[in-house]
């Protein structure tokens, strides 16, 4: 048999696959021999050997024998003519080379030889076969870095050599198929994905991912078009989808494992939170500063847990999912007919986890590149651009663009006889997405408080929607934490505490470092608000531990309450009203307000002094201000009153206990025999009288203690002569005349003119200068007697005393200098002052000798704006306030915004709840006859719990009178009052005649908190209650006389004479105090808050 010629075997096998290694060896040997011998069959075509080998390799590869195709194609490149043989080293290159730079000089050389027309097709075919052979022979041991380096260079060369778009499409499809096939065979999905992501960096916006640099692949942007062009055809798309799904599944598994790890590490911290807040409620607490069930050691553990990265999923654990979503998103951009998508529930869960750890950029990225919800899928509240907006708003945190469509003006009294809605009821009608937008972005109390209250007070609809959503709870916990901080800043600690349990609950359910930090930030802010008035040191210890987690204050935040307390009164009351005004429209001061004056009494920030600021409704009387160095003295009186009240309460509790014991003992004692009965009864009666005497002795001792406090307040150690600032204004003409007298006096004694307001104020209160009168006391004087010495000894003495007292005060305060004619000038000024006052009197009380009682002058109402630490002082017991035209108000603007002016209950409209608990039979016996009158509704032994507000409105009550234990919160809770839309038109005046019903809790870092402000906030025009504990008999006497006076009846003063009819509720209260056996302990306990309403009299009266 004839032996085959050189090159003949190569030609024979060029179009059929090789089946064994012998054929492979023969073909390669023949090809090399032909190339070496320049066989005649191959003469004239230097590339023919390369073409034939590439053809054989392609056929072999298509037959599934990539292991044979690979040596064939590498041999083909080895046999290429120079300089094309340089391509043979591509597979063994250790560094990335630029394919374009490599192939261009080769093409130039080929064209110079006249062979350039066919070379691109030969090279492209050979490269594709080579690329496919490498992919088909890949295994788990293959080096992905080397393959992808080769793939990149090959892609660049193919992009450069393709003669037209059609050719490039075919080459790119094959190239991409081979690349994806390598990922399948090598089981290295991650490496392939990062390589493809690198190739696409100029096509889509790619985030900085750590793994990209780890693979060492730096591709030249835009030079390899194979990825962008090759993604078409069902086989390629299927492999692309498989790559994405495998990568996504791998990423989900990694993320799930990380999440479980976080759960394990966070379990200890979550247990502490759960235990600490297990008993916490979302309702208002009277003792809102009571410690949490969390020690400072446990707070330290929580702080350390929040500082640990063990409860935070690293950003890199999201990488595989992110890359998978990018690649999947790219296939969607290219319009590929993909049949696979990531489950929306899974993608949304990943977004939820990213947002839980506050990776906002990752969350937004996945929203854009992940799956869209299927039609009708309502499992999430927001998605897409809406959710992106929420996340961006939460990150920026300025809240400037937050708009809530339902924020419309609330109409009050749509149905008369029905109370105004509560704040959370308004927000309850909003869409859940509107609520979520506010929680995500807003920084203002006006926005956050309504939605926050809806979360804890609403019917659960919105709360359930938000908390059951995957992503929303992260926004909710952030928003509520901001709300708590805002409330603490406003001094509203009671309300701030209401939101802590919900914040902690969300953190427990969704533990993460970010959520724990947000939770601890809220707890730390609350603790910091409490620690300034921390008696036992608990809150101070917690604050010191959690101080590192407190975020720095932004420049746009309002200053904390403690920084404004010495200059702003009633900040919390004003801020709450501002929230409601957002819905109801702003309250504008009335043009005409009844004649009144107002005195602010505020402690300075160092508590060393007290600032008095007095304003008057009289035109021409400017604001008067004075700083007195008596802050510590006042606080000592506050502490003394706390001490007296504590002793008073213990005494009353002991009395109640002894009564119970005696009753129980009586039930158990056997009946005495006839022989011993008389003696036993006599002894019991004697012991009873002794006990009663001792009891009253102690009560009088408490009364004397309160009296000493009042005397201390009047003394020079406290207010001294400046207590006259608490006198109500005289008539406008009288005040202006006294101002003229003061100016003349300053001129006569050579004193500086800037003291004119000081002297005017002293002259207006001249009758109280140097005097310490008591209730019912009189100070008689006649101007005609005073003008001529010797006419009336008592008038001369009074004028002399007042002149000397005025001299002492002017010298003491540096207004006047001592001189020989000073006393004479002062006597003249005093006489002129008293004559002016007497002339301007509208009501005179003349004696038989024509004297006038200087204490009976008609004065306007005085409104006290007190520092929140001074509410417990018995200021109404001071001589200047005994006439009763005084009330306490929360803010300096309260009266100017108040609508109420009068109270008329003579003809009915009073709703009385007398002894609703049914355990005060004596009270019922004393007061029911007074209350059961025409037009008054009186109930006893029962009150409709939870419906009292509706009862008051349906009855159209003008006044609500409660006589029973405590504050009556069992029937009308302060929480309902604080959260009701203010109703100044229909809300009744309130008289809570129970123990400590007017008690106000207040401190250095939180505002006054109690039933008076709760009722005033709800629109109550006037509140009357007790500052401390009182006995039923005493307060019943006061209440009985008060109700009779308010009803317009004639009341005996106890000495047979009738009391003068009061013009205001304050005057009626002052007259009612005289009925008490303990004028200071009981009388000073009853105080008035709100507007001192004038009393309307019936037509018959």
Secondary structure as the mmCIF struct_conf table of DSSP 4:
data_model
#
loop_
_struct_conf.conf_type_id
_struct_conf.id
_struct_conf.beg_label_comp_id
_struct_conf.beg_label_asym_id
_struct_conf.beg_label_seq_id
_struct_conf.end_label_comp_id
_struct_conf.end_label_asym_id
_struct_conf.end_label_seq_id
HELX_LH_PP_P HELX_LH_PP_P1 UNK A 2 UNK A 5
TURN_TY1_P TURN_TY1_P1 UNK A 6 UNK A 7
HELX_RH_AL_P HELX_RH_AL_P1 UNK A 8 UNK A 13
TURN_TY1_P TURN_TY1_P2 UNK A 14 UNK A 15
BEND BEND1 UNK A 16 UNK A 16
BEND BEND2 UNK A 20 UNK A 20
HELX_RH_AL_P HELX_RH_AL_P2 UNK A 21 UNK A 37
TURN_TY1_P TURN_TY1_P3 UNK A 38 UNK A 38
HELX_RH_3T_P HELX_RH_3T_P1 UNK A 40 UNK A 42
TURN_TY1_P TURN_TY1_P4 UNK A 43 UNK A 44
TURN_TY1_P TURN_TY1_P5 UNK A 46 UNK A 47
HELX_RH_AL_P HELX_RH_AL_P3 UNK A 48 UNK A 62
TURN_TY1_P TURN_TY1_P6 UNK A 63 UNK A 64
HELX_RH_AL_P HELX_RH_AL_P4 UNK A 66 UNK A 78
TURN_TY1_P TURN_TY1_P7 UNK A 79 UNK A 79
BEND BEND3 UNK A 80 UNK A 80
HELX_LH_PP_P HELX_LH_PP_P2 UNK A 81 UNK A 81
TURN_TY1_P TURN_TY1_P8 UNK A 82 UNK A 83
HELX_RH_3T_P HELX_RH_3T_P2 UNK A 84 UNK A 92
BEND BEND4 UNK A 94 UNK A 95
HELX_RH_AL_P HELX_RH_AL_P5 UNK A 99 UNK A 112
TURN_TY1_P TURN_TY1_P9 UNK A 113 UNK A 114
HELX_RH_AL_P HELX_RH_AL_P6 UNK A 116 UNK A 136
TURN_TY1_P TURN_TY1_P10 UNK A 137 UNK A 137
TURN_TY1_P TURN_TY1_P11 UNK A 140 UNK A 141
BEND BEND5 UNK A 142 UNK A 142
HELX_RH_AL_P HELX_RH_AL_P7 UNK A 144 UNK A 161
BEND BEND6 UNK A 164 UNK A 164
HELX_RH_AL_P HELX_RH_AL_P8 UNK A 165 UNK A 186
TURN_TY1_P TURN_TY1_P12 UNK A 187 UNK A 187
HELX_RH_AL_P HELX_RH_AL_P9 UNK A 189 UNK A 199
TURN_TY1_P TURN_TY1_P13 UNK A 200 UNK A 203
BEND BEND7 UNK A 204 UNK A 204
HELX_RH_AL_P HELX_RH_AL_P10 UNK A 210 UNK A 214
TURN_TY1_P TURN_TY1_P14 UNK A 215 UNK A 216
HELX_LH_PP_P HELX_LH_PP_P3 UNK A 219 UNK A 220
TURN_TY1_P TURN_TY1_P15 UNK A 221 UNK A 222
BEND BEND8 UNK A 223 UNK A 223
HELX_RH_AL_P HELX_RH_AL_P11 UNK A 226 UNK A 230
BEND BEND9 UNK A 233 UNK A 233
HELX_RH_AL_P HELX_RH_AL_P12 UNK A 234 UNK A 276
TURN_TY1_P TURN_TY1_P16 UNK A 277 UNK A 279
BEND BEND10 UNK A 282 UNK A 283
TURN_TY1_P TURN_TY1_P17 UNK A 286 UNK A 289
BEND BEND11 UNK A 290 UNK A 290
HELX_LH_PP_P HELX_LH_PP_P4 UNK A 291 UNK A 292
BEND BEND12 UNK A 293 UNK A 293
HELX_RH_AL_P HELX_RH_AL_P13 UNK A 296 UNK A 307
HELX_RH_3T_P HELX_RH_3T_P3 UNK A 309 UNK A 311
BEND BEND13 UNK A 312 UNK A 312
HELX_RH_3T_P HELX_RH_3T_P4 UNK A 315 UNK A 318
HELX_RH_AL_P HELX_RH_AL_P14 UNK A 319 UNK A 333
TURN_TY1_P TURN_TY1_P18 UNK A 334 UNK A 335
HELX_RH_AL_P HELX_RH_AL_P15 UNK A 344 UNK A 356
TURN_TY1_P TURN_TY1_P19 UNK A 357 UNK A 358
HELX_RH_AL_P HELX_RH_AL_P16 UNK A 360 UNK A 369
BEND BEND14 UNK A 370 UNK A 370
HELX_LH_PP_P HELX_LH_PP_P5 UNK A 371 UNK A 374
TURN_TY1_P TURN_TY1_P20 UNK A 375 UNK A 376
BEND BEND15 UNK A 379 UNK A 379
BEND BEND16 UNK A 381 UNK A 381
TURN_TY1_P TURN_TY1_P21 UNK A 384 UNK A 384
HELX_RH_AL_P HELX_RH_AL_P17 UNK A 385 UNK A 396
TURN_TY1_P TURN_TY1_P22 UNK A 400 UNK A 401
TURN_TY1_P TURN_TY1_P23 UNK A 405 UNK A 406
HELX_LH_PP_P HELX_LH_PP_P6 UNK A 409 UNK A 411
BEND BEND17 UNK A 412 UNK A 412
BEND BEND18 UNK A 414 UNK A 415
TURN_TY1_P TURN_TY1_P24 UNK A 416 UNK A 417
BEND BEND19 UNK A 418 UNK A 418
HELX_LH_PP_P HELX_LH_PP_P7 UNK A 419 UNK A 421
STRN STRN1 UNK A 422 UNK A 422
HELX_RH_AL_P HELX_RH_AL_P18 UNK A 423 UNK A 427
TURN_TY1_P TURN_TY1_P25 UNK A 428 UNK A 429
BEND BEND20 UNK A 430 UNK A 430
HELX_RH_AL_P HELX_RH_AL_P19 UNK A 432 UNK A 441
HELX_RH_AL_P HELX_RH_AL_P20 UNK A 445 UNK A 457
BEND BEND21 UNK A 458 UNK A 458
BEND BEND22 UNK A 460 UNK A 460
HELX_RH_AL_P HELX_RH_AL_P21 UNK A 461 UNK A 468
BEND BEND23 UNK A 469 UNK A 469
TURN_TY1_P TURN_TY1_P26 UNK A 470 UNK A 471
HELX_RH_AL_P HELX_RH_AL_P22 UNK A 472 UNK A 489
TURN_TY1_P TURN_TY1_P27 UNK A 490 UNK A 491
HELX_RH_AL_P HELX_RH_AL_P23 UNK A 493 UNK A 509
TURN_TY1_P TURN_TY1_P28 UNK A 510 UNK A 510
HELX_RH_AL_P HELX_RH_AL_P24 UNK A 513 UNK A 530
HELX_RH_3T_P HELX_RH_3T_P5 UNK A 531 UNK A 533
BEND BEND24 UNK A 535 UNK A 537
HELX_RH_AL_P HELX_RH_AL_P25 UNK A 538 UNK A 546
HELX_RH_3T_P HELX_RH_3T_P6 UNK A 547 UNK A 549
BEND BEND25 UNK A 550 UNK A 550
HELX_LH_PP_P HELX_LH_PP_P8 UNK A 551 UNK A 554
TURN_TY1_P TURN_TY1_P29 UNK A 555 UNK A 556
BEND BEND26 UNK A 557 UNK A 557
HELX_LH_PP_P HELX_LH_PP_P9 UNK A 558 UNK A 560
HELX_RH_AL_P HELX_RH_AL_P26 UNK A 561 UNK A 564
TURN_TY1_P TURN_TY1_P30 UNK A 565 UNK A 567
BEND BEND27 UNK A 569 UNK A 570
HELX_RH_AL_P HELX_RH_AL_P27 UNK A 571 UNK A 584
BEND BEND28 UNK A 591 UNK A 591
BEND BEND29 UNK A 595 UNK A 595
STRN STRN2 UNK A 596 UNK A 603
TURN_TY1_P TURN_TY1_P31 UNK A 605 UNK A 606
BEND BEND30 UNK A 607 UNK A 608
STRN STRN3 UNK A 610 UNK A 616
BEND BEND31 UNK A 617 UNK A 618
TURN_TY1_P TURN_TY1_P32 UNK A 619 UNK A 620
STRN STRN4 UNK A 624 UNK A 628
BEND BEND32 UNK A 629 UNK A 629
HELX_RH_AL_P HELX_RH_AL_P28 UNK A 631 UNK A 668
BEND BEND33 UNK A 669 UNK A 669
HELX_LH_PP_P HELX_LH_PP_P10 UNK A 670 UNK A 673
HELX_RH_AL_P HELX_RH_AL_P29 UNK A 674 UNK A 714
BEND BEND34 UNK A 715 UNK A 715
TURN_TY1_P TURN_TY1_P33 UNK A 716 UNK A 719
HELX_RH_3T_P HELX_RH_3T_P7 UNK A 720 UNK A 726
BEND BEND35 UNK A 727 UNK A 727
HELX_LH_PP_P HELX_LH_PP_P11 UNK A 728 UNK A 729
HELX_RH_AL_P HELX_RH_AL_P30 UNK A 732 UNK A 749
TURN_TY1_P TURN_TY1_P34 UNK A 750 UNK A 750
HELX_RH_3T_P HELX_RH_3T_P8 UNK A 753 UNK A 755
HELX_RH_AL_P HELX_RH_AL_P31 UNK A 756 UNK A 764
TURN_TY1_P TURN_TY1_P35 UNK A 765 UNK A 765
HELX_RH_3T_P HELX_RH_3T_P9 UNK A 766 UNK A 768
TURN_TY1_P TURN_TY1_P36 UNK A 769 UNK A 770
TURN_TY1_P TURN_TY1_P37 UNK A 775 UNK A 776
STRN STRN5 UNK A 780 UNK A 781
HELX_RH_AL_P HELX_RH_AL_P32 UNK A 783 UNK A 786
TURN_TY1_P TURN_TY1_P38 UNK A 787 UNK A 787
BEND BEND36 UNK A 788 UNK A 788
TURN_TY1_P TURN_TY1_P39 UNK A 789 UNK A 790
BEND BEND37 UNK A 791 UNK A 791
HELX_RH_AL_P HELX_RH_AL_P33 UNK A 793 UNK A 812
TURN_TY1_P TURN_TY1_P40 UNK A 813 UNK A 814
BEND BEND38 UNK A 815 UNK A 816
TURN_TY1_P TURN_TY1_P41 UNK A 820 UNK A 821
HELX_RH_AL_P HELX_RH_AL_P34 UNK A 822 UNK A 840
BEND BEND39 UNK A 842 UNK A 843
STRN STRN6 UNK A 846 UNK A 846
TURN_TY1_P TURN_TY1_P42 UNK A 848 UNK A 849
STRN STRN7 UNK A 852 UNK A 853
HELX_RH_3T_P HELX_RH_3T_P10 UNK A 854 UNK A 856
STRN STRN8 UNK A 861 UNK A 866
TURN_TY1_P TURN_TY1_P43 UNK A 868 UNK A 869
BEND BEND40 UNK A 870 UNK A 870
TURN_TY1_P TURN_TY1_P44 UNK A 871 UNK A 872
BEND BEND41 UNK A 873 UNK A 873
HELX_RH_3T_P HELX_RH_3T_P11 UNK A 875 UNK A 877
BEND BEND42 UNK A 878 UNK A 878
HELX_RH_3T_P HELX_RH_3T_P12 UNK A 879 UNK A 881
TURN_TY1_P TURN_TY1_P45 UNK A 882 UNK A 883
STRN STRN9 UNK A 886 UNK A 888
BEND BEND43 UNK A 890 UNK A 891
TURN_TY1_P TURN_TY1_P46 UNK A 892 UNK A 893
HELX_RH_AL_P HELX_RH_AL_P35 UNK A 894 UNK A 897
STRN STRN10 UNK A 902 UNK A 903
TURN_TY1_P TURN_TY1_P47 UNK A 906 UNK A 907
BEND BEND44 UNK A 908 UNK A 908
STRN STRN11 UNK A 910 UNK A 914
BEND BEND45 UNK A 915 UNK A 915
TURN_TY1_P TURN_TY1_P48 UNK A 916 UNK A 917
BEND BEND46 UNK A 918 UNK A 918
HELX_RH_AL_P HELX_RH_AL_P36 UNK A 921 UNK A 931
BEND BEND47 UNK A 933 UNK A 933
TURN_TY1_P TURN_TY1_P49 UNK A 934 UNK A 935
STRN STRN12 UNK A 936 UNK A 940
BEND BEND48 UNK A 941 UNK A 941
TURN_TY1_P TURN_TY1_P50 UNK A 945 UNK A 947
HELX_RH_AL_P HELX_RH_AL_P37 UNK A 948 UNK A 954
TURN_TY1_P TURN_TY1_P51 UNK A 955 UNK A 956
BEND BEND49 UNK A 958 UNK A 958
STRN STRN13 UNK A 959 UNK A 963
BEND BEND50 UNK A 964 UNK A 965
TURN_TY1_P TURN_TY1_P52 UNK A 966 UNK A 967
TURN_TY1_P TURN_TY1_P53 UNK A 969 UNK A 971
BEND BEND51 UNK A 972 UNK A 972
HELX_RH_AL_P HELX_RH_AL_P38 UNK A 974 UNK A 978
TURN_TY1_P TURN_TY1_P54 UNK A 979 UNK A 979
STRN STRN14 UNK A 980 UNK A 980
HELX_LH_PP_P HELX_LH_PP_P12 UNK A 981 UNK A 982
TURN_TY1_P TURN_TY1_P55 UNK A 984 UNK A 986
HELX_LH_PP_P HELX_LH_PP_P13 UNK A 987 UNK A 988
STRN STRN15 UNK A 989 UNK A 992
BEND BEND52 UNK A 994 UNK A 994
TURN_TY1_P TURN_TY1_P56 UNK A 995 UNK A 998
STRN STRN16 UNK A 1001 UNK A 1001
BEND BEND53 UNK A 1004 UNK A 1006
STRN STRN17 UNK A 1009 UNK A 1009
BEND BEND54 UNK A 1010 UNK A 1010
HELX_RH_AL_P HELX_RH_AL_P39 UNK A 1011 UNK A 1017
TURN_TY1_P TURN_TY1_P57 UNK A 1018 UNK A 1019
BEND BEND55 UNK A 1021 UNK A 1021
STRN STRN18 UNK A 1022 UNK A 1026
BEND BEND56 UNK A 1027 UNK A 1028
HELX_RH_AL_P HELX_RH_AL_P40 UNK A 1032 UNK A 1046
TURN_TY1_P TURN_TY1_P58 UNK A 1047 UNK A 1048
STRN STRN19 UNK A 1052 UNK A 1052
BEND BEND57 UNK A 1054 UNK A 1057
STRN STRN20 UNK A 1058 UNK A 1058
HELX_LH_PP_P HELX_LH_PP_P14 UNK A 1059 UNK A 1062
BEND BEND58 UNK A 1063 UNK A 1063
STRN STRN21 UNK A 1064 UNK A 1064
HELX_RH_AL_P HELX_RH_AL_P41 UNK A 1065 UNK A 1073
TURN_TY1_P TURN_TY1_P59 UNK A 1074 UNK A 1075
BEND BEND59 UNK A 1077 UNK A 1078
TURN_TY1_P TURN_TY1_P60 UNK A 1079 UNK A 1085
STRN STRN22 UNK A 1086 UNK A 1090
HELX_LH_PP_P HELX_LH_PP_P15 UNK A 1093 UNK A 1093
STRN STRN23 UNK A 1094 UNK A 1095
HELX_LH_PP_P HELX_LH_PP_P16 UNK A 1096 UNK A 1098
BEND BEND60 UNK A 1099 UNK A 1099
#
